[in-house]
Amino acid sequence: MEVLQTSALPLGYVAAPSEWILPSHPPTSLEVRLSRQVAGHDFRDVMARMPASVVVISARSEGGYRGLTASSLVSISVDPPMVLVGLEREAATRSAVAVTRAFNVSVLTRSQEFIADRFAGRAPAIDTAWRDVPHRLGVNGLPLIEGCAAWLECRLVEIHSAGDHDICVGEVTAATAGSGDPLILWDRAFWTLR
């Protein structure tokens, strides 16, 4: 599999000239159909068809370090460097990010599938995860998992409510490239680029 990225914009994106005005018209039958409620399982099935990088988000709470597996990390700005990540509202890691206003991102490699499972709660002993996972502390004092494809240290800028998740926007204070092929989530399974 070969991946070629030509820009940070989604495929097919074209900015509309500022003088364009969208016509005002009654909704078509297609628009009406699309506005109806989409079943959760249908939505999950469609979203599973979109490949995504697998990362571990780390933070600190009064009880120690927290971490969770995510596949919703998105770069949103270069100047200043910013990312966003969707965190489940009830997750302890989300609470820790909100309180301490900081989080780190470890971009997992293909050889770190077990770590992805561990921080997603699918591997045993989640309460001892940081003790069992090789890591170091970033400049901000939060864990960075060893052997990753890349690492980001972030200062929380904003949190926005989004359904059952919160969108956490972070300004990147440190970015380091590692090595290895990234771990990719696609169609509910892990893949790598080759």
C-alpha positions, 0 to 999 in steps of 0.5 A: 500500500502506498500513501501519498499526501499532497496537502493537509486538506482533504481530497476534493477540497476546493475553497469557494471564492469569497464572492460566491453566494449559496442559493436559497432554495427549498431542500431537495428530497436528498437533503431531507433524507440526509437530515434524518437520524442516522443509526449509531451502528450504520455511522460506526460501520461507515466511519470504520472504512476511514483509515486513521492513525492510532495514538495514545493520549496521556495526561496526569490526574491526582491518582497518577498518569492516565492514558487512552487509545484514540484514532481521532487526532487531527492537525488543524494549524501550523502557525501556531502548531495545533492539533485536536483530539476527540475524547470520550466525555466520561473518560478519566483521561479526558478529565485529567486533560481538562484539569491539568490543561495538558496532554501528550500524544504517542503515535504508535507503530505497527509493533505496538498493537498490544499497547493500543489494546492495553490503553483501549481497555482490551488488554489485562491490567489497565490499572498498571499500564504505565508501569508495564509500558516503556515510557519517558516523561516529556518536558511537561512531565507527562508520559511519552511511550518509547519506540513510537513513530512520533510524539507531541507535547500539548498545552490544552487551549480549548474544549468543545462539547461534541455529542458524547465526546469533547473536542480537545484543542491543543497547542503543540509545545514539542514535536519529535519524529521517531521511526517505524511504520505507523499503526493504522486502524481500518475496518476495525482491525490494525494495519500498517503501510506497505 
